[in-house]
Amino acid sequence: MAPSLDDAARAIRRGELVVVPTDTLLGLAAAAGDRTAVDRLRDAKGRPEHLPLSIAVSSTEELEPYARLAPSGRGFVRRHLPGPFTILATPSPKARRELDPRVAAGRTIGLRVPDHPAIRELCRRVGPITATSANRHGERPARSVAEARRAFGRSVRVYLPARPRPSGVPSTLVDLTGARPRRVARR
């Protein structure tokens, strides 16, 4: 029997890792406010400490309390999210208080509202989760649950089925910290 969103929510609440489909790629999810869970995620990915992590939330209404947005940024969010964008914004006091410092301690925070029912429902049930691709650092993102399972094995507690399938294209990074939205090239 395929794992359910209930299984995934229980795992996230216990500080465990979950692979979940998004509109863009399969994501590796952990509770964004749980330092031990974020440590597990970084260890599983082999991700360097200095690289930031973004978060996913269930709706634009849930996103806005975590970010300080200018009117143009708020307009971008309302026009384009949910969708295949990761926005960069100034973290709010709430973000700095509730999220792991490696997510919200810097000058910017990355936020997503993916246009996929599974990840949005998971976020609705458990709150903000990490939004990083399901792959080991420096490797190609997993294109299937089977590939993700080969990369992470038992370090991930729940692998949710990828239905509908992600597009396979990473999200577009948009900086909303200035007066106007600005697309940012990925390195």
PyMOL commands that place a pseudoatom at each C-alpha (Angstrom):
pseudoatom trace, name=CA, resn=MET, resi=1, chain=A, elem=C, hetatm=0, pos=[0.000, 0.000, 0.000]
pseudoatom trace, name=CA, resn=ALA, resi=2, chain=A, elem=C, hetatm=0, pos=[1.305, 3.452, -0.957]
pseudoatom trace, name=CA, resn=PRO, resi=3, chain=A, elem=C, hetatm=0, pos=[2.118, 5.822, 1.900]
pseudoatom trace, name=CA, resn=SER, resi=4, chain=A, elem=C, hetatm=0, pos=[-0.457, 8.520, 2.610]
pseudoatom trace, name=CA, resn=LEU, resi=5, chain=A, elem=C, hetatm=0, pos=[-0.378, 12.194, 3.515]
pseudoatom trace, name=CA, resn=ASP, resi=6, chain=A, elem=C, hetatm=0, pos=[-1.271, 11.092, 7.057]
pseudoatom trace, name=CA, resn=ASP, resi=7, chain=A, elem=C, hetatm=0, pos=[1.929, 9.001, 7.137]
pseudoatom trace, name=CA, resn=ALA, resi=8, chain=A, elem=C, hetatm=0, pos=[3.947, 11.942, 5.801]
pseudoatom trace, name=CA, resn=ALA, resi=9, chain=A, elem=C, hetatm=0, pos=[2.462, 14.392, 8.325]
pseudoatom trace, name=CA, resn=ARG, resi=10, chain=A, elem=C, hetatm=0, pos=[3.218, 12.029, 11.230]
pseudoatom trace, name=CA, resn=ALA, resi=11, chain=A, elem=C, hetatm=0, pos=[6.815, 11.638, 10.014]
pseudoatom trace, name=CA, resn=ILE, resi=12, chain=A, elem=C, hetatm=0, pos=[7.336, 15.408, 9.686]
pseudoatom trace, name=CA, resn=ARG, resi=13, chain=A, elem=C, hetatm=0, pos=[5.909, 15.986, 13.176]
pseudoatom trace, name=CA, resn=ARG, resi=14, chain=A, elem=C, hetatm=0, pos=[8.385, 13.384, 14.550]
pseudoatom trace, name=CA, resn=GLY, resi=15, chain=A, elem=C, hetatm=0, pos=[11.326, 15.207, 12.906]
pseudoatom trace, name=CA, resn=GLU, resi=16, chain=A, elem=C, hetatm=0, pos=[11.742, 12.662, 10.122]
pseudoatom trace, name=CA, resn=LEU, resi=17, chain=A, elem=C, hetatm=0, pos=[12.298, 13.235, 6.399]
pseudoatom trace, name=CA, resn=VAL, resi=18, chain=A, elem=C, hetatm=0, pos=[9.746, 12.875, 3.616]
pseudoatom trace, name=CA, resn=VAL, resi=19, chain=A, elem=C, hetatm=0, pos=[10.063, 12.898, -0.180]
pseudoatom trace, name=CA, resn=VAL, resi=20, chain=A, elem=C, hetatm=0, pos=[7.072, 14.742, -1.604]
pseudoatom trace, name=CA, resn=PRO, resi=21, chain=A, elem=C, hetatm=0, pos=[6.096, 15.773, -5.144]
pseudoatom trace, name=CA, resn=THR, resi=22, chain=A, elem=C, hetatm=0, pos=[5.930, 19.460, -6.018]
pseudoatom trace, name=CA, resn=ASP, resi=23, chain=A, elem=C, hetatm=0, pos=[4.966, 21.212, -9.226]
pseudoatom trace, name=CA, resn=THR, resi=24, chain=A, elem=C, hetatm=0, pos=[8.644, 21.406, -10.247]
pseudoatom trace, name=CA, resn=LEU, resi=25, chain=A, elem=C, hetatm=0, pos=[10.760, 18.582, -8.741]
pseudoatom trace, name=CA, resn=LEU, resi=26, chain=A, elem=C, hetatm=0, pos=[10.478, 15.953, -6.048]
pseudoatom trace, name=CA, resn=GLY, resi=27, chain=A, elem=C, hetatm=0, pos=[11.227, 17.674, -2.759]
pseudoatom trace, name=CA, resn=LEU, resi=28, chain=A, elem=C, hetatm=0, pos=[13.010, 16.535, 0.368]
pseudoatom trace, name=CA, resn=ALA, resi=29, chain=A, elem=C, hetatm=0, pos=[10.948, 17.805, 3.285]
pseudoatom trace, name=CA, resn=ALA, resi=30, chain=A, elem=C, hetatm=0, pos=[11.598, 18.345, 6.979]
pseudoatom trace, name=CA, resn=ALA, resi=31, chain=A, elem=C, hetatm=0, pos=[9.921, 20.577, 9.540]
pseudoatom trace, name=CA, resn=ALA, resi=32, chain=A, elem=C, hetatm=0, pos=[11.453, 24.010, 8.893]
pseudoatom trace, name=CA, resn=GLY, resi=33, chain=A, elem=C, hetatm=0, pos=[11.324, 24.929, 12.583]
pseudoatom trace, name=CA, resn=ASP, resi=34, chain=A, elem=C, hetatm=0, pos=[12.942, 21.729, 13.889]
pseudoatom trace, name=CA, resn=ARG, resi=35, chain=A, elem=C, hetatm=0, pos=[16.746, 22.056, 14.121]
pseudoatom trace, name=CA, resn=THR, resi=36, chain=A, elem=C, hetatm=0, pos=[17.270, 18.282, 14.458]
pseudoatom trace, name=CA, resn=ALA, resi=37, chain=A, elem=C, hetatm=0, pos=[15.105, 17.626, 11.391]
pseudoatom trace, name=CA, resn=VAL, resi=38, chain=A, elem=C, hetatm=0, pos=[17.025, 20.243, 9.386]
pseudoatom trace, name=CA, resn=ASP, resi=39, chain=A, elem=C, hetatm=0, pos=[20.292, 18.588, 10.521]
pseudoatom trace, name=CA, resn=ARG, resi=40, chain=A, elem=C, hetatm=0, pos=[18.951, 15.231, 9.272]
pseudoatom trace, name=CA, resn=LEU, resi=41, chain=A, elem=C, hetatm=0, pos=[18.063, 16.781, 5.930]
pseudoatom trace, name=CA, resn=ARG, resi=42, chain=A, elem=C, hetatm=0, pos=[21.494, 18.394, 5.499]
pseudoatom trace, name=CA, resn=ASP, resi=43, chain=A, elem=C, hetatm=0, pos=[23.195, 15.123, 6.429]
pseudoatom trace, name=CA, resn=ALA, resi=44, chain=A, elem=C, hetatm=0, pos=[21.029, 13.092, 4.033]
pseudoatom trace, name=CA, resn=LYS, resi=45, chain=A, elem=C, hetatm=0, pos=[21.688, 15.517, 1.168]
pseudoatom trace, name=CA, resn=GLY, resi=46, chain=A, elem=C, hetatm=0, pos=[25.334, 16.089, 2.040]
pseudoatom trace, name=CA, resn=ARG, resi=47, chain=A, elem=C, hetatm=0, pos=[24.473, 19.789, 1.768]
pseudoatom trace, name=CA, resn=PRO, resi=48, chain=A, elem=C, hetatm=0, pos=[27.104, 22.295, 2.975]
pseudoatom trace, name=CA, resn=GLU, resi=49, chain=A, elem=C, hetatm=0, pos=[26.095, 24.355, 6.011]
pseudoatom trace, name=CA, resn=HIS, resi=50, chain=A, elem=C, hetatm=0, pos=[26.622, 27.693, 4.253]
pseudoatom trace, name=CA, resn=LEU, resi=51, chain=A, elem=C, hetatm=0, pos=[23.994, 26.998, 1.569]
pseudoatom trace, name=CA, resn=PRO, resi=52, chain=A, elem=C, hetatm=0, pos=[20.554, 28.318, 2.537]
pseudoatom trace, name=CA, resn=LEU, resi=53, chain=A, elem=C, hetatm=0, pos=[17.362, 26.285, 2.555]
pseudoatom trace, name=CA, resn=SER, resi=54, chain=A, elem=C, hetatm=0, pos=[14.015, 27.601, 1.381]
pseudoatom trace, name=CA, resn=ILE, resi=55, chain=A, elem=C, hetatm=0, pos=[10.635, 26.715, 2.812]
pseudoatom trace, name=CA, resn=ALA, resi=56, chain=A, elem=C, hetatm=0, pos=[7.287, 25.712, 1.357]
pseudoatom trace, name=CA, resn=VAL, resi=57, chain=A, elem=C, hetatm=0, pos=[3.955, 26.804, 2.781]
pseudoatom trace, name=CA, resn=SER, resi=58, chain=A, elem=C, hetatm=0, pos=[0.380, 25.957, 1.845]
pseudoatom trace, name=CA, resn=SER, resi=59, chain=A, elem=C, hetatm=0, pos=[-0.872, 29.352, 0.664]
pseudoatom trace, name=CA, resn=THR, resi=60, chain=A, elem=C, hetatm=0, pos=[0.008, 32.980, 0.041]
pseudoatom trace, name=CA, resn=GLU, resi=61, chain=A, elem=C, hetatm=0, pos=[-1.833, 33.812, 3.254]
pseudoatom trace, name=CA, resn=GLU, resi=62, chain=A, elem=C, hetatm=0, pos=[0.544, 31.514, 5.135]
pseudoatom trace, name=CA, resn=LEU, resi=63, chain=A, elem=C, hetatm=0, pos=[3.569, 32.952, 3.295]
pseudoatom trace, name=CA, resn=GLU, resi=64, chain=A, elem=C, hetatm=0, pos=[3.035, 36.629, 4.076]
pseudoatom trace, name=CA, resn=PRO, resi=65, chain=A, elem=C, hetatm=0, pos=[3.615, 36.449, 7.875]
pseudoatom trace, name=CA, resn=TYR, resi=66, chain=A, elem=C, hetatm=0, pos=[7.093, 34.969, 7.220]
pseudoatom trace, name=CA, resn=ALA, resi=67, chain=A, elem=C, hetatm=0, pos=[8.230, 37.719, 4.820]
pseudoatom trace, name=CA, resn=ARG, resi=68, chain=A, elem=C, hetatm=0, pos=[8.462, 41.463, 4.735]
pseudoatom trace, name=CA, resn=LEU, resi=69, chain=A, elem=C, hetatm=0, pos=[7.140, 42.387, 1.315]
pseudoatom trace, name=CA, resn=ALA, resi=70, chain=A, elem=C, hetatm=0, pos=[6.919, 45.727, -0.465]
pseudoatom trace, name=CA, resn=PRO, resi=71, chain=A, elem=C, hetatm=0, pos=[3.654, 46.377, -2.327]
pseudoatom trace, name=CA, resn=SER, resi=72, chain=A, elem=C, hetatm=0, pos=[5.252, 45.228, -5.609]
pseudoatom trace, name=CA, resn=GLY, resi=73, chain=A, elem=C, hetatm=0, pos=[6.404, 41.997, -3.923]
pseudoatom trace, name=CA, resn=ARG, resi=74, chain=A, elem=C, hetatm=0, pos=[2.971, 41.381, -2.457]
pseudoatom trace, name=CA, resn=GLY, resi=75, chain=A, elem=C, hetatm=0, pos=[1.495, 41.911, -5.927]
pseudoatom trace, name=CA, resn=PHE, resi=76, chain=A, elem=C, hetatm=0, pos=[3.940, 39.394, -7.441]
pseudoatom trace, name=CA, resn=VAL, resi=77, chain=A, elem=C, hetatm=0, pos=[3.036, 36.822, -4.785]
pseudoatom trace, name=CA, resn=ARG, resi=78, chain=A, elem=C, hetatm=0, pos=[-0.676, 37.254, -5.362]
pseudoatom trace, name=CA, resn=ARG, resi=79, chain=A, elem=C, hetatm=0, pos=[-0.360, 37.057, -9.167]
pseudoatom trace, name=CA, resn=HIS, resi=80, chain=A, elem=C, hetatm=0, pos=[2.126, 34.168, -9.460]
pseudoatom trace, name=CA, resn=LEU, resi=81, chain=A, elem=C, hetatm=0, pos=[1.677, 31.897, -6.449]
pseudoatom trace, name=CA, resn=PRO, resi=82, chain=A, elem=C, hetatm=0, pos=[0.933, 29.079, -6.117]
pseudoatom trace, name=CA, resn=GLY, resi=83, chain=A, elem=C, hetatm=0, pos=[3.357, 28.368, -8.910]
pseudoatom trace, name=CA, resn=PRO, resi=84, chain=A, elem=C, hetatm=0, pos=[6.888, 27.400, -9.949]
pseudoatom trace, name=CA, resn=PHE, resi=85, chain=A, elem=C, hetatm=0, pos=[8.657, 30.282, -8.179]
pseudoatom trace, name=CA, resn=THR, resi=86, chain=A, elem=C, hetatm=0, pos=[10.908, 30.559, -5.141]
pseudoatom trace, name=CA, resn=ILE, resi=87, chain=A, elem=C, hetatm=0, pos=[10.784, 34.100, -3.841]
pseudoatom trace, name=CA, resn=LEU, resi=88, chain=A, elem=C, hetatm=0, pos=[13.526, 35.772, -1.861]
pseudoatom trace, name=CA, resn=ALA, resi=89, chain=A, elem=C, hetatm=0, pos=[12.242, 38.175, 0.773]
pseudoatom trace, name=CA, resn=THR, resi=90, chain=A, elem=C, hetatm=0, pos=[13.388, 39.793, 3.982]
pseudoatom trace, name=CA, resn=PRO, resi=91, chain=A, elem=C, hetatm=0, pos=[12.504, 37.412, 6.843]
pseudoatom trace, name=CA, resn=SER, resi=92, chain=A, elem=C, hetatm=0, pos=[9.913, 38.711, 9.284]
pseudoatom trace, name=CA, resn=PRO, resi=93, chain=A, elem=C, hetatm=0, pos=[10.357, 38.592, 13.066]
pseudoatom trace, name=CA, resn=LYS, resi=94, chain=A, elem=C, hetatm=0, pos=[7.976, 35.580, 13.033]
pseudoatom trace, name=CA, resn=ALA, resi=95, chain=A, elem=C, hetatm=0, pos=[10.286, 33.757, 10.579]
pseudoatom trace, name=CA, resn=ARG, resi=96, chain=A, elem=C, hetatm=0, pos=[13.348, 34.478, 12.702]
pseudoatom trace, name=CA, resn=ARG, resi=97, chain=A, elem=C, hetatm=0, pos=[11.521, 33.288, 15.836]
pseudoatom trace, name=CA, resn=GLU, resi=98, chain=A, elem=C, hetatm=0, pos=[9.831, 30.123, 14.509]
pseudoatom trace, name=CA, resn=LEU, resi=99, chain=A, elem=C, hetatm=0, pos=[12.130, 28.735, 11.809]
pseudoatom trace, name=CA, resn=ASP, resi=100, chain=A, elem=C, hetatm=0, pos=[15.519, 27.077, 12.054]
pseudoatom trace, name=CA, resn=PRO, resi=101, chain=A, elem=C, hetatm=0, pos=[18.165, 29.843, 11.975]
pseudoatom trace, name=CA, resn=ARG, resi=102, chain=A, elem=C, hetatm=0, pos=[19.749, 28.318, 8.877]
pseudoatom trace, name=CA, resn=VAL, resi=103, chain=A, elem=C, hetatm=0, pos=[16.464, 28.980, 7.083]
pseudoatom trace, name=CA, resn=ALA, resi=104, chain=A, elem=C, hetatm=0, pos=[15.700, 32.499, 8.313]
pseudoatom trace, name=CA, resn=ALA, resi=105, chain=A, elem=C, hetatm=0, pos=[18.760, 34.028, 10.012]
pseudoatom trace, name=CA, resn=GLY, resi=106, chain=A, elem=C, hetatm=0, pos=[20.277, 35.671, 6.942]
pseudoatom trace, name=CA, resn=ARG, resi=107, chain=A, elem=C, hetatm=0, pos=[19.358, 38.772, 5.001]
pseudoatom trace, name=CA, resn=THR, resi=108, chain=A, elem=C, hetatm=0, pos=[16.818, 36.830, 2.916]
pseudoatom trace, name=CA, resn=ILE, resi=109, chain=A, elem=C, hetatm=0, pos=[14.493, 33.867, 3.196]
pseudoatom trace, name=CA, resn=GLY, resi=110, chain=A, elem=C, hetatm=0, pos=[13.427, 31.674, 0.280]
pseudoatom trace, name=CA, resn=LEU, resi=111, chain=A, elem=C, hetatm=0, pos=[9.720, 30.827, 0.176]
pseudoatom trace, name=CA, resn=ARG, resi=112, chain=A, elem=C, hetatm=0, pos=[7.539, 28.673, -2.088]
pseudoatom trace, name=CA, resn=VAL, resi=113, chain=A, elem=C, hetatm=0, pos=[3.859, 27.993, -2.516]
pseudoatom trace, name=CA, resn=PRO, resi=114, chain=A, elem=C, hetatm=0, pos=[4.073, 25.057, -4.936]
pseudoatom trace, name=CA, resn=ASP, resi=115, chain=A, elem=C, hetatm=0, pos=[1.170, 24.380, -7.263]
pseudoatom trace, name=CA, resn=HIS, resi=116, chain=A, elem=C, hetatm=0, pos=[0.839, 20.725, -6.274]
pseudoatom trace, name=CA, resn=PRO, resi=117, chain=A, elem=C, hetatm=0, pos=[-1.914, 19.330, -4.046]
pseudoatom trace, name=CA, resn=ALA, resi=118, chain=A, elem=C, hetatm=0, pos=[0.275, 16.882, -2.073]
pseudoatom trace, name=CA, resn=ILE, resi=119, chain=A, elem=C, hetatm=0, pos=[2.872, 19.331, -0.795]
pseudoatom trace, name=CA, resn=ARG, resi=120, chain=A, elem=C, hetatm=0, pos=[0.339, 22.081, -0.145]
pseudoatom trace, name=CA, resn=GLU, resi=121, chain=A, elem=C, hetatm=0, pos=[-1.845, 19.716, 1.893]
pseudoatom trace, name=CA, resn=LEU, resi=122, chain=A, elem=C, hetatm=0, pos=[1.215, 18.485, 3.801]
pseudoatom trace, name=CA, resn=CYS, resi=123, chain=A, elem=C, hetatm=0, pos=[2.153, 22.098, 4.615]
pseudoatom trace, name=CA, resn=ARG, resi=124, chain=A, elem=C, hetatm=0, pos=[-1.429, 22.854, 5.643]
pseudoatom trace, name=CA, resn=ARG, resi=125, chain=A, elem=C, hetatm=0, pos=[-1.272, 19.961, 8.117]
pseudoatom trace, name=CA, resn=VAL, resi=126, chain=A, elem=C, hetatm=0, pos=[2.206, 20.538, 9.583]
pseudoatom trace, name=CA, resn=GLY, resi=127, chain=A, elem=C, hetatm=0, pos=[3.220, 24.136, 8.805]
pseudoatom trace, name=CA, resn=PRO, resi=128, chain=A, elem=C, hetatm=0, pos=[6.327, 25.282, 6.931]
pseudoatom trace, name=CA, resn=ILE, resi=129, chain=A, elem=C, hetatm=0, pos=[8.600, 22.556, 5.589]
pseudoatom trace, name=CA, resn=THR, resi=130, chain=A, elem=C, hetatm=0, pos=[11.894, 22.703, 3.776]
pseudoatom trace, name=CA, resn=ALA, resi=131, chain=A, elem=C, hetatm=0, pos=[11.672, 23.076, 0.012]
pseudoatom trace, name=CA, resn=THR, resi=132, chain=A, elem=C, hetatm=0, pos=[14.798, 21.535, -1.447]
pseudoatom trace, name=CA, resn=SER, resi=133, chain=A, elem=C, hetatm=0, pos=[15.161, 19.093, -4.306]
pseudoatom trace, name=CA, resn=ALA, resi=134, chain=A, elem=C, hetatm=0, pos=[15.338, 15.370, -3.574]
pseudoatom trace, name=CA, resn=ASN, resi=135, chain=A, elem=C, hetatm=0, pos=[18.950, 14.654, -4.470]
pseudoatom trace, name=CA, resn=ARG, resi=136, chain=A, elem=C, hetatm=0, pos=[22.358, 14.408, -2.887]
pseudoatom trace, name=CA, resn=HIS, resi=137, chain=A, elem=C, hetatm=0, pos=[24.223, 17.728, -3.097]
pseudoatom trace, name=CA, resn=GLY, resi=138, chain=A, elem=C, hetatm=0, pos=[25.779, 18.229, -6.509]
pseudoatom trace, name=CA, resn=GLU, resi=139, chain=A, elem=C, hetatm=0, pos=[23.832, 15.402, -8.157]
pseudoatom trace, name=CA, resn=ARG, resi=140, chain=A, elem=C, hetatm=0, pos=[20.924, 15.557, -10.578]
pseudoatom trace, name=CA, resn=PRO, resi=141, chain=A, elem=C, hetatm=0, pos=[17.491, 15.884, -8.908]
pseudoatom trace, name=CA, resn=ALA, resi=142, chain=A, elem=C, hetatm=0, pos=[15.581, 12.612, -8.612]
pseudoatom trace, name=CA, resn=ARG, resi=143, chain=A, elem=C, hetatm=0, pos=[13.052, 12.218, -11.419]
pseudoatom trace, name=CA, resn=SER, resi=144, chain=A, elem=C, hetatm=0, pos=[11.117, 9.428, -9.715]
pseudoatom trace, name=CA, resn=VAL, resi=145, chain=A, elem=C, hetatm=0, pos=[10.422, 8.064, -6.267]
pseudoatom trace, name=CA, resn=ALA, resi=146, chain=A, elem=C, hetatm=0, pos=[12.618, 5.060, -7.155]
pseudoatom trace, name=CA, resn=GLU, resi=147, chain=A, elem=C, hetatm=0, pos=[15.568, 7.392, -7.888]
pseudoatom trace, name=CA, resn=ALA, resi=148, chain=A, elem=C, hetatm=0, pos=[14.961, 9.284, -4.630]
pseudoatom trace, name=CA, resn=ARG, resi=149, chain=A, elem=C, hetatm=0, pos=[14.847, 5.993, -2.724]
pseudoatom trace, name=CA, resn=ARG, resi=150, chain=A, elem=C, hetatm=0, pos=[18.200, 4.960, -4.256]
pseudoatom trace, name=CA, resn=ALA, resi=151, chain=A, elem=C, hetatm=0, pos=[19.722, 8.296, -3.185]
pseudoatom trace, name=CA, resn=PHE, resi=152, chain=A, elem=C, hetatm=0, pos=[18.356, 8.409, 0.382]
pseudoatom trace, name=CA, resn=GLY, resi=153, chain=A, elem=C, hetatm=0, pos=[17.325, 4.883, 1.379]
pseudoatom trace, name=CA, resn=ARG, resi=154, chain=A, elem=C, hetatm=0, pos=[16.225, 4.624, 4.990]
pseudoatom trace, name=CA, resn=SER, resi=155, chain=A, elem=C, hetatm=0, pos=[17.231, 8.193, 5.878]
pseudoatom trace, name=CA, resn=VAL, resi=156, chain=A, elem=C, hetatm=0, pos=[13.801, 9.161, 4.483]
pseudoatom trace, name=CA, resn=ARG, resi=157, chain=A, elem=C, hetatm=0, pos=[10.806, 7.804, 6.402]
pseudoatom trace, name=CA, resn=VAL, resi=158, chain=A, elem=C, hetatm=0, pos=[8.055, 8.383, 3.780]
pseudoatom trace, name=CA, resn=TYR, resi=159, chain=A, elem=C, hetatm=0, pos=[8.214, 8.522, -0.016]
pseudoatom trace, name=CA, resn=LEU, resi=160, chain=A, elem=C, hetatm=0, pos=[4.934, 9.952, -1.284]
pseudoatom trace, name=CA, resn=PRO, resi=161, chain=A, elem=C, hetatm=0, pos=[3.850, 8.889, -4.794]
pseudoatom trace, name=CA, resn=ALA, resi=162, chain=A, elem=C, hetatm=0, pos=[4.627, 11.512, -7.451]
pseudoatom trace, name=CA, resn=ARG, resi=163, chain=A, elem=C, hetatm=0, pos=[1.088, 12.061, -8.712]
pseudoatom trace, name=CA, resn=PRO, resi=164, chain=A, elem=C, hetatm=0, pos=[0.662, 14.261, -10.618]
pseudoatom trace, name=CA, resn=ARG, resi=165, chain=A, elem=C, hetatm=0, pos=[4.246, 14.168, -11.841]
pseudoatom trace, name=CA, resn=PRO, resi=166, chain=A, elem=C, hetatm=0, pos=[6.444, 17.228, -11.289]
pseudoatom trace, name=CA, resn=SER, resi=167, chain=A, elem=C, hetatm=0, pos=[7.509, 19.193, -14.386]
pseudoatom trace, name=CA, resn=GLY, resi=168, chain=A, elem=C, hetatm=0, pos=[11.181, 18.323, -13.823]
pseudoatom trace, name=CA, resn=VAL, resi=169, chain=A, elem=C, hetatm=0, pos=[12.173, 21.997, -14.169]
pseudoatom trace, name=CA, resn=PRO, resi=170, chain=A, elem=C, hetatm=0, pos=[13.529, 23.789, -11.060]
pseudoatom trace, name=CA, resn=SER, resi=171, chain=A, elem=C, hetatm=0, pos=[11.582, 26.751, -9.718]
pseudoatom trace, name=CA, resn=THR, resi=172, chain=A, elem=C, hetatm=0, pos=[12.424, 30.254, -10.915]
pseudoatom trace, name=CA, resn=LEU, resi=173, chain=A, elem=C, hetatm=0, pos=[14.166, 32.345, -8.262]
pseudoatom trace, name=CA, resn=VAL, resi=174, chain=A, elem=C, hetatm=0, pos=[12.702, 35.851, -7.892]
pseudoatom trace, name=CA, resn=ASP, resi=175, chain=A, elem=C, hetatm=0, pos=[14.153, 38.500, -5.555]
pseudoatom trace, name=CA, resn=LEU, resi=176, chain=A, elem=C, hetatm=0, pos=[11.438, 40.563, -3.898]
pseudoatom trace, name=CA, resn=THR, resi=177, chain=A, elem=C, hetatm=0, pos=[13.729, 42.493, -1.525]
pseudoatom trace, name=CA, resn=GLY, resi=178, chain=A, elem=C, hetatm=0, pos=[13.963, 45.560, -3.770]
pseudoatom trace, name=CA, resn=ALA, resi=179, chain=A, elem=C, hetatm=0, pos=[11.492, 48.015, -5.211]
pseudoatom trace, name=CA, resn=ARG, resi=180, chain=A, elem=C, hetatm=0, pos=[10.644, 45.656, -8.105]
pseudoatom trace, name=CA, resn=PRO, resi=181, chain=A, elem=C, hetatm=0, pos=[10.673, 41.864, -8.547]
pseudoatom trace, name=CA, resn=ARG, resi=182, chain=A, elem=C, hetatm=0, pos=[13.942, 40.697, -10.117]
pseudoatom trace, name=CA, resn=ARG, resi=183, chain=A, elem=C, hetatm=0, pos=[14.646, 37.262, -11.579]
pseudoatom trace, name=CA, resn=VAL, resi=184, chain=A, elem=C, hetatm=0, pos=[17.853, 35.749, -10.178]
pseudoatom trace, name=CA, resn=ALA, resi=185, chain=A, elem=C, hetatm=0, pos=[20.064, 33.393, -12.179]
pseudoatom trace, name=CA, resn=ARG, resi=186, chain=A, elem=C, hetatm=0, pos=[20.812, 30.081, -10.448]
pseudoatom trace, name=CA, resn=ARG, resi=187, chain=A, elem=C, hetatm=0, pos=[24.454, 29.070, -10.069]
for i in range(1, 187): cmd.bond("trace and resi %d" % i, "trace and resi %d" % (i + 1))
show_as sticks, trace
zoom trace
